[in-house]
């Protein structure tokens, strides 16, 4: 008979539990709970006041497990906003899906559509507010926007200054979104979205394809 006894757990199982790692079947659910809690924490408290301990408590796990899956608070923030930012990453499809002379309207409608939808607007507001108030959060957002969004849009343009064009178009759309949805400047905040598209789309088109 083994000195461990029949009911004794294997050494590997003991080590895994000591490290706070859940069984593999629970790993995906645990990660999802942590990310959900992180988005809520950053949304309600902002980047500065949010903490790994608070995220862990809301997710019902130990803080060490948050670090195990995601690392530092900055890395938790990046993972959380990547999920929330995912719908915006399809903006490059709006550029590719149709003739180039209509790309400004397609991209404008796509971006404003994300902001108009309450489900996607709420996490975006949390991201923007955190980035405005904290340089670390701003750096994470810049990295995500540059690598995941602008470069994808630029790749569809096939022009020598495509990255600059994409950035200028993004600046126009982000500025519009900030004034309408975050700062809520009137009459822009209450204007019909079709009126905004009609005004903004030609400017975005000029940035992307104009001489």
C-alpha positions as CSV (number, residue, x, y, z in Angstrom):
1,X,0.0,0.0,0.0
2,X,1.3,3.4,-0.9
3,X,2.5,5.5,2.1
4,X,0.2,8.2,0.9
5,X,-2.9,6.1,1.4
6,X,-5.6,5.4,-1.1
7,X,-7.4,8.7,-0.4
8,X,-4.4,10.9,-0.4
9,X,-4.3,13.4,-3.3
10,X,-1.4,13.2,-5.8
11,X,1.5,15.5,-5.3
12,X,0.7,17.4,-8.4
13,X,-2.9,18.0,-7.2
14,X,-1.6,19.3,-3.8
15,X,0.8,21.7,-5.6
16,X,-1.9,23.0,-7.9
17,X,-4.2,23.7,-4.9
18,X,-1.4,25.4,-3.0
19,X,-0.9,27.8,-5.9
20,X,-4.6,28.6,-5.9
21,X,-5.3,27.2,-9.4
22,X,-8.8,25.8,-10.1
23,X,-9.3,22.6,-12.1
24,X,-9.1,23.1,-15.8
25,X,-12.8,22.7,-16.2
26,X,-13.3,25.8,-14.0
27,X,-10.5,27.9,-15.5
28,X,-12.5,29.5,-18.3
29,X,-15.4,30.4,-16.0
30,X,-13.0,31.8,-13.4
31,X,-11.3,34.0,-16.0
32,X,-14.7,35.2,-17.3
33,X,-15.9,36.1,-13.7
34,X,-12.7,38.0,-13.1
35,X,-13.0,40.0,-16.4
36,X,-16.7,40.8,-15.7
37,X,-15.8,42.0,-12.2
38,X,-12.9,44.0,-13.5
39,X,-15.1,45.8,-16.1
40,X,-17.6,46.7,-13.4
41,X,-14.9,47.8,-11.0
42,X,-13.2,50.0,-13.6
43,X,-16.5,51.4,-14.7
44,X,-17.8,52.3,-11.3
45,X,-14.5,53.4,-9.6
46,X,-12.2,54.4,-12.5
47,X,-8.7,53.1,-12.9
48,X,-7.1,54.9,-10.0
49,X,-9.6,53.7,-7.4
50,X,-10.1,50.2,-8.7
51,X,-7.9,47.5,-7.1
52,X,-7.0,43.9,-7.8
53,X,-8.3,43.1,-4.3
54,X,-11.6,44.7,-5.1
55,X,-11.9,42.9,-8.4
56,X,-11.0,39.6,-6.7
57,X,-13.7,40.1,-4.0
58,X,-16.3,40.9,-6.6
59,X,-15.3,37.8,-8.6
60,X,-15.4,35.6,-5.5
61,X,-11.7,34.6,-5.8
62,X,-8.4,35.2,-4.1
63,X,-6.4,38.2,-5.3
64,X,-3.5,35.8,-6.0
65,X,-5.7,34.1,-8.6
66,X,-6.2,37.4,-10.4
67,X,-2.5,38.0,-10.6
68,X,-2.0,34.4,-11.7
69,X,-4.3,34.8,-14.7
70,X,-3.7,38.4,-15.7
71,X,-0.7,39.9,-13.8
72,X,-0.7,43.5,-12.7
73,X,-3.6,45.9,-12.5
74,X,-2.6,47.4,-15.8
75,X,-2.7,44.0,-17.4
76,X,-6.1,43.3,-15.9
77,X,-7.3,46.6,-17.3
78,X,-6.0,45.8,-20.7
79,X,-7.6,42.3,-20.7
80,X,-10.9,43.8,-19.6
81,X,-11.1,46.6,-22.1
82,X,-9.9,44.3,-24.9
83,X,-13.1,42.4,-24.5
84,X,-15.2,45.5,-24.2
85,X,-13.4,47.1,-27.1
86,X,-13.9,44.1,-29.4
87,X,-16.9,45.4,-31.4
88,X,-14.8,48.5,-32.4
89,X,-12.2,46.2,-33.8
90,X,-14.5,45.3,-36.7
91,X,-14.2,48.8,-38.0
92,X,-11.7,47.6,-40.6
93,X,-14.5,45.5,-42.0
94,X,-16.5,48.6,-42.6
95,X,-13.7,50.0,-44.6
96,X,-13.3,46.9,-46.7
97,X,-17.0,46.2,-47.2
98,X,-17.8,48.3,-50.2
99,X,-16.4,51.0,-52.6
100,X,-13.7,53.3,-51.3
101,X,-15.8,56.4,-52.1
102,X,-18.3,55.4,-49.5
103,X,-15.9,54.4,-46.7
104,X,-16.4,57.6,-44.7
105,X,-20.1,57.1,-44.3
106,X,-19.7,53.4,-43.5
107,X,-17.0,54.0,-40.9
108,X,-18.9,56.9,-39.3
109,X,-22.1,54.8,-39.1
110,X,-20.2,51.9,-37.7
111,X,-18.5,53.8,-34.9
112,X,-21.5,55.9,-33.9
113,X,-23.6,52.8,-34.0
114,X,-21.4,51.3,-31.3
115,X,-21.8,54.4,-29.1
116,X,-25.6,54.6,-29.8
117,X,-26.1,51.0,-28.5
118,X,-26.3,51.2,-24.6
119,X,-24.8,47.7,-24.3
120,X,-21.6,48.6,-26.0
121,X,-21.6,52.3,-24.9
122,X,-21.4,51.5,-21.2
123,X,-18.0,49.8,-21.2
124,X,-16.7,52.3,-23.7
125,X,-17.6,55.1,-21.3
126,X,-15.6,53.3,-18.6
127,X,-12.6,53.0,-20.8
128,X,-12.6,56.6,-21.9
129,X,-13.1,58.0,-18.4
130,X,-10.3,55.9,-17.1
131,X,-8.0,56.9,-19.9
132,X,-8.8,60.6,-19.5
133,X,-7.9,60.5,-15.8
134,X,-5.0,58.2,-15.7
135,X,-1.9,58.0,-17.9
136,X,-1.4,54.3,-17.4
137,X,-4.9,53.6,-18.6
138,X,-4.4,56.1,-21.4
139,X,-1.3,54.2,-22.5
140,X,-3.1,50.9,-22.5
141,X,-5.9,52.4,-24.6
142,X,-3.5,54.1,-27.1
143,X,-1.7,50.8,-27.5
144,X,-4.9,48.9,-28.1
145,X,-6.3,51.5,-30.6
146,X,-3.0,51.8,-32.5
147,X,-2.3,48.1,-32.8
148,X,-5.7,46.6,-33.0
149,X,-7.8,49.3,-34.8
150,X,-5.9,52.0,-36.7
151,X,-3.4,49.7,-38.3
152,X,-6.2,47.4,-39.5
153,X,-8.0,50.3,-41.1
154,X,-4.8,51.7,-42.6
155,X,-4.0,48.3,-44.1
156,X,-7.3,48.5,-46.1
157,X,-6.5,51.9,-47.7
158,X,-3.3,50.9,-49.6
159,X,-2.1,54.5,-49.6
160,X,1.5,55.8,-48.7
161,X,0.2,57.9,-45.7
162,X,-2.5,55.4,-44.7
163,X,-1.6,55.4,-41.0
164,X,-1.8,59.2,-40.7
165,X,-5.1,59.2,-42.6
166,X,-6.6,56.5,-40.3
167,X,-5.5,58.5,-37.2
168,X,-7.0,61.7,-38.5
169,X,-10.3,59.9,-39.3
170,X,-10.2,58.3,-35.8
171,X,-9.6,61.7,-34.2
172,X,-12.7,63.1,-35.9
173,X,-14.8,60.2,-34.8
174,X,-13.4,60.0,-31.2
175,X,-13.8,63.8,-30.8
176,X,-17.4,63.6,-31.9
177,X,-18.1,60.7,-29.6
178,X,-16.5,62.5,-26.6
179,X,-18.6,65.6,-27.1
180,X,-21.8,63.7,-27.7
181,X,-21.7,60.8,-25.3
182,X,-19.1,61.7,-22.6
183,X,-19.2,65.5,-22.2
184,X,-22.7,65.7,-23.6
185,X,-22.4,69.1,-25.2
186,X,-25.6,70.5,-26.6
187,X,-27.0,70.6,-29.2
188,X,-24.7,67.8,-30.4
189,X,-25.7,65.4,-27.5
190,X,-29.4,65.6,-28.5
191,X,-29.0,65.8,-32.3
192,X,-30.4,63.0,-34.5
193,X,-27.7,60.6,-35.3
194,X,-28.5,60.8,-39.0
195,X,-27.8,64.5,-38.9
196,X,-24.4,63.8,-37.3
197,X,-23.6,61.2,-39.9
198,X,-24.4,63.6,-42.7
199,X,-22.1,66.2,-41.3
200,X,-19.2,64.0,-40.1
201,X,-19.0,61.3,-42.8
202,X,-17.7,63.7,-45.6
203,X,-14.9,64.9,-43.2
204,X,-13.9,61.3,-42.4
205,X,-14.0,60.5,-46.1
206,X,-11.7,63.4,-46.8
207,X,-9.2,62.2,-44.2
208,X,-9.2,58.7,-45.6
209,X,-9.2,59.2,-49.3
210,X,-8.9,62.9,-50.1
211,X,-6.0,64.6,-51.9
